[in-house]
Amino acid sequence: MSVLFRLLLSYLGASSHEKRQVAARTLGDMVKKIGERILPEILPILESGLDSPDPDQRQGVCIGLCEVMKSCGDDQVGNYAENLLPSVKRALYDELPGVRQCAAQTFEELHNNIGQRALEDILPELLAKLDDPELKERALNGLREVLAVRSLHVMPYLVPLLSTSAVNTRVFS
């Protein structure tokens, strides 16, 4: 199984849109049919894909995570949230815009499944990264991507957090 998942991950990270779609559908079908048995095995493989120097591979991880969450029930996603949240957080401040954009789509799917918990676990960490000079721009762009996909849910959560301490007008704007 491990070899099959690594092969799927390589196709999820392919530059060909067709290969990505086929790999995503295959992964989704596998999760629907035998999800409870393969999730403990596939999630670490997907997470390790975020270490890849290849941006297509990192985008593929986000696509794979999104497909896994679409194919699982809310209960399963809730059970594996501890494995999913760190990967989504990490991808949201990736160095490349395309990865952050895919990560925002993954965040949206995660929010669809676990609701407020996604906001509470991910947004404070992104806000904390705004104080790190090396990660500041990437974290800010990650927040923008999240706002682009889930603004109605994110803004009511984010505005009080930004306005309670010393207001950073650049971030707030």
N, C-alpha and C positions, 0 to 999 in steps of 0.2 A: 504493500500500500504506500509506503513511504516513497518509493521510486515513482509511482504513479502521481502522487501529489507534487513531487518536485518537477515532474514533467509538465503537469498542469500549470504550476507556477511559472515555468519558463514560457509557456504559451500565453498566460495572462499578461506577461511582460513583453510580449512580442510587439514589434512595430506595426504589424498587420492588424487592422481592425477586425477582419474576419476571424483570425486565429484567436484574438482576445474574446470575441463573442462566443465562439465554439467552446473555448476553455471555461468561460464563465457559466455557460449553460450546463456543461458537463459537471462542473463542480456543484452547481445548484441542484442538479438531478441526484447526484450522489448524496448530498446532504439531506435532501427530502426523503430518500429511500433508507439510508442507514446512518443518519445524522448523529444519533446518540453514540454510536460506536466509533465514528471517525472524527468527530469534533476534537476530542482530546489529542488526536494525532495531527490533525491538519492545522490547528490554530498555531502551535509553535513553529511549524514550517512556514506558515504565512508571516508570522512575526519576524522570523529570521530573514525573510526576504527584504525587510526594511534596512538591513545592513548592506545590501548590495550597492556597489558603486554605480550601477546602471539605473538611470532614472525610469526607464520603461519598466524595469523589474519592480521598482518601488510603486509605480502607478498600478502595476498588475496586482500587487498585494492589496491595495485599496479596493480595486475592482473585485478581487476574490473575497475580501472581508464583507463587502457590500452584498455580494451574491450569497454568501453563507447566511447573512442575517435575513435576507429576503426569503431564503428557503427554510429557515428555522421558524419555529413558533416563538412567540414572545417569551414563553417560559424558558425555552432553551437559551435564547439570547440572554435573558436575565441570569441564568445559571452560569453562563460563560462570560459575563460582563467583565469580571476581573481580568480575563485574558484579552478581551477586546479593547477595553478602554486605553491601556498603555499604547497599543499600536496606533489607535486613532489619534491620540494626543501627539505622539511622536511624528506622525505623518503630517499633522496640521502645521508644524513649524519646519518642515523639510526645506532644504535649500532651493528646490525648484518649484516654480509656480504650478506646473502641471500636476505635480504630486500633491501639492496643497489643495488644488481644485478637486482632484479625485478623493482626497481625504475628507473634504467638506461634504461630498456626496455620501461617503461612508458615515460621517457624523450624522447626516440627515436620517439615514436608515437606522442607525443606532438610536437616535432620538425617537423615531417612530416606534421602536421596540421597547425601550426602557424609560422613555419620557424624561422627566426632570432630573433623574440621576445622571444622564449624559451631560446636562448643563452643569450640574454641581461638581462633577468629577473632572471635566475637561476645561471649562472656561477659567476657573481660578488659576489653574496651572499656566494657561496661556497668558493670562494677565501678569502672573509672576515673572514670566520670561521677558516681559517688556522692560524689566529692570536690568537685564543682562545685555550689555552693549553688543555682544556677538550675535545674539538671537533676537534682538529687539525688532528689527525689520521683518524677519521671517514670521515671528509670532503675531505681529500686527497684521501682516498679510493673511495669516491663517485665520485670525478673527474676522477679517473682511470676507473671506471665503465662507466662513460659517454664517455670517450675517446675510450673505447673498442667498443662501439656501434655506435659512430658518429664521429670518428676521423677526417675525411675529412672536416667536418663542424666546429668542435670544435677547432682544432689546429690553423687554421688561426685567430680565434677569441681570443684564449687563449694566444698564444705566445706574441703578443704585450702587453697584460695586464700584463703578468709576467715580461716582460723585460723593462717596462717603469720606474718602481720604483726600489728601492734597491732590487736586485735580490736575492731571497732565493734559493740557489743552490739545496737544497734538494727537494723543491717543483718543481723547474724547471726540474730537472733530472727525 
